């Protein structure tokens, strides 16, 4: 999963367009994009969309409200009871502790048992968007076998940390004055905890969707830090995500040459080899195999 397209649950027409998009996954949002008076009706829209629309090979995700709002439990119960067999993942926003993940896990299990669904099939994604979530991230990553991904949410994280920011995920004057990358610690922790537990790691959205250069830069930073993909808030961002988080033909060809050279060296009893004027060894081969595994060349 490289691209995850966010759409508001309050707008069925936009959900239908997202289902037909080029995104790898569609996330129907019940949280921030839905006004309070429309929460209940939006749940019905999610259920209807999951049951009626053809999402193709896309992963079908919906985001519930935060667990401290009074909306979350009905977000889980109403949608899963109605359309649980069509839900692939549930995203939990503002995860503050492992107990948040465990609560949704247990609630899902009860619904699955009551409705006769396959227990444990629906996976969870935890959004790290608060100071507490950052502090408890290691425990959150281990909270449930349902957990499939950790996701960084820059907007709410900035608010929780009292970090000035003019837009969600966008670059501004605060990035210019900070001597480094302002989100490095949180983003690196997301990747490290995800990799340690065999989970996916997804970077958060870039709200200024018309700023194509800034969005590409944001994608490149996330890719360089090891993220698997990025959330999109507009279909125009999907192609950039796929280009940045994919592997170019030259990158794949180089990975094949690295593995081949290292294997030939090993067959000759050597621990290292020289390729294009640089020393390579088993560490080089491991990095190359990650690239090839991503495209299915090595399992």
C-alpha positions as CSV (number, residue, x, y, z in Angstrom):
1,X,0.0,0.0,0.0
2,X,1.6,3.2,-1.2
3,X,-1.3,5.6,-1.6
4,X,-4.3,6.0,0.8
5,X,-7.0,8.3,-0.4
6,X,-9.0,10.0,2.3
7,X,-12.6,10.9,1.6
8,X,-15.3,12.4,3.9
9,X,-18.0,9.9,4.9
10,X,-20.6,12.7,4.7
11,X,-20.3,12.8,0.8
12,X,-21.4,9.6,-1.0
13,X,-20.6,11.1,-4.4
14,X,-16.9,11.7,-3.4
15,X,-16.7,8.2,-1.9
16,X,-17.9,6.7,-5.2
17,X,-15.2,8.7,-7.1
18,X,-12.5,7.4,-4.7
19,X,-13.6,3.8,-5.2
20,X,-12.9,4.3,-8.9
21,X,-9.6,6.1,-8.4
22,X,-6.0,4.8,-8.9
23,X,-5.3,4.7,-5.1
24,X,-4.1,1.6,-3.5
25,X,-6.5,2.1,-0.6
26,X,-9.5,4.3,0.2
27,X,-10.1,5.5,3.7
28,X,-13.7,6.8,4.4
29,X,-13.4,9.3,7.2
30,X,-15.9,9.6,10.0
31,X,-13.7,11.8,12.1
32,X,-12.4,15.3,11.3
33,X,-14.1,15.7,7.9
34,X,-17.6,15.1,9.3
35,X,-19.5,17.8,11.2
36,X,-21.0,16.7,14.6
37,X,-24.6,16.8,13.4
38,X,-23.8,14.5,10.5
39,X,-22.0,11.7,12.4
40,X,-24.9,9.2,12.6
41,X,-25.9,9.7,8.9
42,X,-22.2,9.4,7.9
43,X,-22.0,5.9,9.4
44,X,-24.9,4.8,7.2
45,X,-23.0,6.3,4.2
46,X,-19.9,4.2,5.1
47,X,-22.0,1.0,5.4
48,X,-23.8,1.7,2.1
49,X,-20.6,2.5,0.2
50,X,-18.9,-0.7,1.4
51,X,-21.8,-2.8,0.5
52,X,-22.7,-1.2,-2.8
53,X,-19.5,0.1,-4.4
54,X,-16.9,-1.9,-6.3
55,X,-13.5,-0.9,-4.8
56,X,-11.6,-3.3,-7.1
57,X,-8.3,-4.4,-5.5
58,X,-8.2,-1.4,-3.2
59,X,-8.1,-1.9,0.5
60,X,-11.3,-0.7,2.2
61,X,-10.6,1.3,5.2
62,X,-12.7,3.6,7.4
63,X,-11.6,5.9,10.2
64,X,-13.6,6.0,13.4
65,X,-13.7,9.0,15.7
66,X,-11.3,9.3,18.6
67,X,-12.1,7.2,21.6
68,X,-12.7,10.2,23.9
69,X,-15.5,11.6,21.8
70,X,-18.5,9.4,22.5
71,X,-18.8,8.5,18.8
72,X,-16.2,5.8,18.4
73,X,-18.0,2.8,19.8
74,X,-21.1,3.3,17.5
75,X,-18.7,3.9,14.6
76,X,-17.4,0.4,15.1
77,X,-20.6,-1.3,16.0
78,X,-22.9,0.2,13.4
79,X,-20.6,-0.1,10.4
80,X,-19.1,-3.5,11.2
81,X,-22.5,-5.1,12.1
82,X,-23.9,-3.8,8.8
83,X,-20.9,-4.3,6.4
84,X,-18.1,-6.0,8.4
85,X,-17.5,-8.6,5.7
86,X,-16.5,-5.7,3.4
87,X,-14.2,-3.9,5.8
88,X,-10.4,-4.6,5.5
89,X,-9.1,-2.1,8.1
90,X,-10.3,0.3,10.7
91,X,-8.1,3.3,11.5
92,X,-8.0,4.6,15.0
93,X,-7.1,8.3,15.3
94,X,-5.2,9.9,18.2
95,X,-4.1,6.6,19.8
96,X,-2.8,7.6,23.2
97,X,-2.0,4.2,24.7
98,X,-2.1,0.5,23.9
99,X,-5.4,0.3,25.8
100,X,-7.0,2.3,22.9
101,X,-6.0,-0.4,20.4
102,X,-7.1,-3.2,22.8
103,X,-10.5,-1.6,23.3
104,X,-11.3,-1.6,19.6
105,X,-9.8,-5.1,19.2
106,X,-12.1,-6.5,21.9
107,X,-15.1,-4.6,20.5
108,X,-14.4,-6.1,17.1
109,X,-14.1,-9.6,18.4
110,X,-17.4,-9.3,20.2
111,X,-19.1,-8.2,17.0
112,X,-17.5,-10.9,15.0
113,X,-18.6,-13.6,17.4
114,X,-22.1,-12.3,17.5
115,X,-22.4,-11.9,13.7
116,X,-20.5,-15.1,12.7
117,X,-17.7,-13.2,11.0
118,X,-14.2,-14.6,10.7
119,X,-12.6,-13.6,14.0
120,X,-9.5,-11.3,13.6
121,X,-9.9,-10.7,9.8
122,X,-10.5,-7.0,10.2
123,X,-7.2,-5.3,10.9
124,X,-6.4,-2.1,12.7
125,X,-4.2,1.0,12.0
126,X,-3.0,3.3,14.8
127,X,-2.5,7.0,14.1
128,X,0.2,8.6,16.2
129,X,-1.0,12.2,16.5
130,X,-0.4,13.1,20.2
131,X,2.4,13.5,22.7
132,X,1.0,10.5,24.6
133,X,1.0,8.4,21.4
134,X,4.6,9.3,20.8
135,X,5.6,8.3,24.3
136,X,3.7,5.0,24.3
137,X,4.5,4.1,20.7
138,X,6.5,1.0,21.5
139,X,3.6,-0.5,23.5
140,X,1.0,0.6,21.0
141,X,2.9,-1.3,18.3
142,X,2.6,-4.5,20.3
143,X,-1.0,-4.0,21.5
144,X,-2.8,-6.3,19.2
145,X,-2.2,-9.0,16.5
146,X,-4.8,-7.1,14.5
147,X,-2.5,-4.1,14.1
148,X,-1.3,-3.8,10.6
149,X,0.1,-0.3,10.4
150,X,1.3,2.8,12.3
151,X,0.5,6.1,10.7
152,X,1.9,9.6,11.5
153,X,-0.6,12.4,11.8
154,X,1.3,15.7,11.5
155,X,-1.7,18.1,12.1
156,X,-2.9,16.9,15.4
157,X,0.6,16.0,16.5
158,X,1.6,19.7,16.0
159,X,-1.4,20.8,18.1
160,X,-0.7,18.3,20.8
161,X,3.0,19.3,21.0
162,X,2.1,23.1,20.7
163,X,4.3,23.3,17.6
164,X,3.3,26.3,15.4
165,X,2.2,25.1,12.0
166,X,0.3,27.0,9.3
167,X,-1.1,23.9,7.6
168,X,-1.4,20.1,8.0
169,X,1.9,18.5,6.8
170,X,2.9,21.6,4.8
171,X,6.2,23.5,4.9
172,X,6.2,27.0,6.4
173,X,8.4,29.5,8.1
174,X,8.8,27.3,11.1
175,X,10.5,24.7,9.0
176,X,12.9,27.4,7.7
177,X,14.0,28.5,11.1
178,X,14.3,25.0,12.7
179,X,17.9,23.6,12.2
180,X,16.8,20.2,10.9
181,X,13.6,18.3,10.1
182,X,10.9,19.3,12.7
183,X,9.1,15.9,12.5
184,X,12.1,13.7,12.4
185,X,11.8,12.2,15.9
186,X,8.2,11.3,15.5
187,X,8.5,10.0,12.0
188,X,11.6,8.0,12.7
189,X,9.9,6.4,15.8
190,X,6.9,5.5,13.6
191,X,9.2,3.7,11.1
192,X,11.3,2.0,13.8
193,X,8.4,0.7,15.8
194,X,6.6,-0.5,12.7
195,X,9.7,-2.3,11.3
196,X,10.4,-3.9,14.7
197,X,6.9,-5.4,14.7
198,X,6.5,-6.2,11.0
199,X,3.9,-3.5,10.4
200,X,3.4,-1.0,7.6
201,X,4.2,2.7,8.2
202,X,2.3,5.4,6.4
203,X,3.1,9.1,6.4
204,X,0.3,11.6,7.0
205,X,-1.4,14.0,4.6
206,X,-0.2,17.2,2.9
207,X,-3.2,19.5,3.0
208,X,-1.9,22.0,0.4
209,X,-2.8,19.8,-2.5
210,X,-2.1,22.5,-5.1
211,X,1.5,22.8,-3.8
212,X,2.8,20.0,-6.0
213,X,6.4,20.7,-5.4
214,X,6.0,20.8,-1.6
215,X,4.0,17.6,-1.7
216,X,6.7,15.8,-3.7
217,X,9.3,17.1,-1.3
218,X,7.2,15.7,1.6
219,X,6.9,12.4,-0.1
220,X,10.6,12.2,-0.8
221,X,11.4,12.9,2.9
222,X,9.0,10.2,4.0
223,X,10.4,7.7,1.5
224,X,14.0,8.5,2.5
225,X,13.1,7.8,6.1
226,X,11.7,4.4,5.3
227,X,7.9,4.9,5.1
228,X,5.9,2.6,2.8
229,X,3.5,5.3,1.5
230,X,1.5,8.4,2.2
231,X,-2.0,9.5,2.8
232,X,-3.6,11.6,0.1
233,X,-6.4,14.2,0.5
234,X,-6.9,14.7,-3.3
235,X,-6.7,12.3,-6.3
236,X,-4.2,14.5,-8.0
237,X,-1.6,13.5,-5.3
238,X,-1.8,9.7,-6.1
239,X,0.5,9.7,-9.1
240,X,3.2,11.4,-7.1
241,X,3.0,9.0,-4.3
242,X,3.2,6.0,-6.6
243,X,6.2,7.5,-8.4
244,X,8.1,8.3,-5.2
245,X,7.3,5.2,-3.2
246,X,7.7,2.8,-6.2
247,X,11.1,1.5,-7.5
248,X,12.5,2.8,-10.7
249,X,13.9,0.4,-13.4
250,X,17.4,1.6,-12.7
251,X,17.0,1.0,-8.9
252,X,15.7,-2.5,-9.5
253,X,18.5,-3.3,-12.0
254,X,21.1,-2.1,-9.5
255,X,19.6,-4.2,-6.8
256,X,19.8,-7.3,-9.0
257,X,23.4,-6.6,-9.8
258,X,24.3,-6.1,-6.1
259,X,22.7,-9.4,-5.1
260,X,24.4,-11.2,-8.0
261,X,27.8,-9.7,-7.2
262,X,27.5,-10.6,-3.5
263,X,26.4,-14.1,-4.3
264,X,29.3,-14.6,-6.7
265,X,31.7,-13.3,-4.1
266,X,30.3,-15.6,-1.4
267,X,30.7,-18.6,-3.8
268,X,34.4,-17.7,-4.1
269,X,34.7,-17.6,-0.3
270,X,34.9,-13.8,-0.2
271,X,32.9,-11.6,2.2
272,X,32.9,-8.5,0.0
273,X,33.0,-7.5,-3.7
274,X,33.5,-4.4,-5.7
275,X,30.7,-3.0,-7.9
276,X,31.0,0.2,-9.9
277,X,34.0,1.2,-7.9
278,X,32.5,0.7,-4.5
279,X,32.8,-2.0,-1.9
280,X,29.7,-4.0,-1.3
281,X,29.1,-6.8,1.2
282,X,26.2,-8.7,2.8
283,X,24.7,-5.5,4.3
284,X,24.5,-4.1,0.7
285,X,22.8,-7.4,-0.4
286,X,20.3,-7.0,2.4
287,X,19.3,-3.5,1.3
288,X,19.1,-4.7,-2.3
289,X,16.9,-7.7,-1.3
290,X,14.4,-5.3,0.4
291,X,14.0,-3.6,-3.0
292,X,13.5,-6.9,-4.8
293,X,11.1,-8.1,-2.1
294,X,9.0,-5.0,-2.6
295,X,8.4,-6.0,-6.2
296,X,8.0,-9.7,-5.5
297,X,11.3,-10.8,-7.0
298,X,12.4,-12.3,-3.7
299,X,10.1,-13.7,-1.1
